[in-house]
C-alpha cells in the first residue's frame, strides 16, 4: 500500500513554518521552526530532530490541547493566540 504522506528526506529547515499534517520527515533537522499541527497523520522518522522549535496546534489538534489543558493533563502550557 502506498503511503499517503508526502515524504521529505535529509532536509534542513531553518526559521520556517512547517505543516506536519500529511507529511513524513526522515532524517530531517528543524531549527527555530514553528511546527504546525492540525490533527492529521504525520511521521517524524529515523533521526529527525527539532532544535529551538515551537509547536502550534490548529483546528482539531488545538481543541484537543485545550480540553487536555482544562483537565490539567498537559506537561506544558499551550501558547494562547
N, C-alpha and C positions, 0 to 999 in steps of 0.2 A: 504494500500500500504506500503510495506516495505521500510525503509529508505536505500538509497544508501551510506549514510555516516557511516564510521566506528566510533563507539562511545567509548569515554573514560569517566569514571565517577569517581569522588572523587580521582583524581590523583594529585600528586605534581611533577612538573617538575622543575629542578634547573640546570641552565647552559647548557641547551640543545638547539639544533636546532629543532624547531617544525614546521613541514609542516602542514599548516592549511587546504589546499585543500582536499576535500573529507573526512573531519573529523568533528565530533561533540564532544564538550567538555562540560560536565555537572559537575558543582561544582568542577572545577579544579583550581589549582593555578600554574601560571608560574612565576618563579623568575629568573631574569638575563638570560632570554632566548632570542634567535633570533627567531622571529615569521615570517616564510617564507610563502609568499602568491603569488600564480601564476595566480589567476583569477577564480579558480573553486569554487564550492559550499562549504560552511562550516558554522558551528554554534558555537558560544561561548554562552553557555546557563546557566541559573539558577545559578548565583553566581560565575561564572568563573571570576578570576581576574588575572591581569598581573602586576607584580611589577618589576620595573627597567628593562624592556624588550625593545628590538629594533625591529622594523618591517623591513623586507626585501622583496621587490617586485621583482618578476622574471617573465619572459615571457610576457604574455598579460597584467598582472597587472602592470608590470614595464612600458610598453609602455603607458598605461592609465595614470599612475602617471606622466610620462614625459610630455605628452601633457597638462595635467592639470597645471603642473608647468609652461610651456611656456605661458599659458594664465593667470597666476597669481591666479589660483583658489584653491591653496593648503594653508592650515593653518600651514604647516610645510615645512621645506626644506628637500627634499629627500637626502639620502646618495648616493653619486656617487661611482660607483665601476666597 
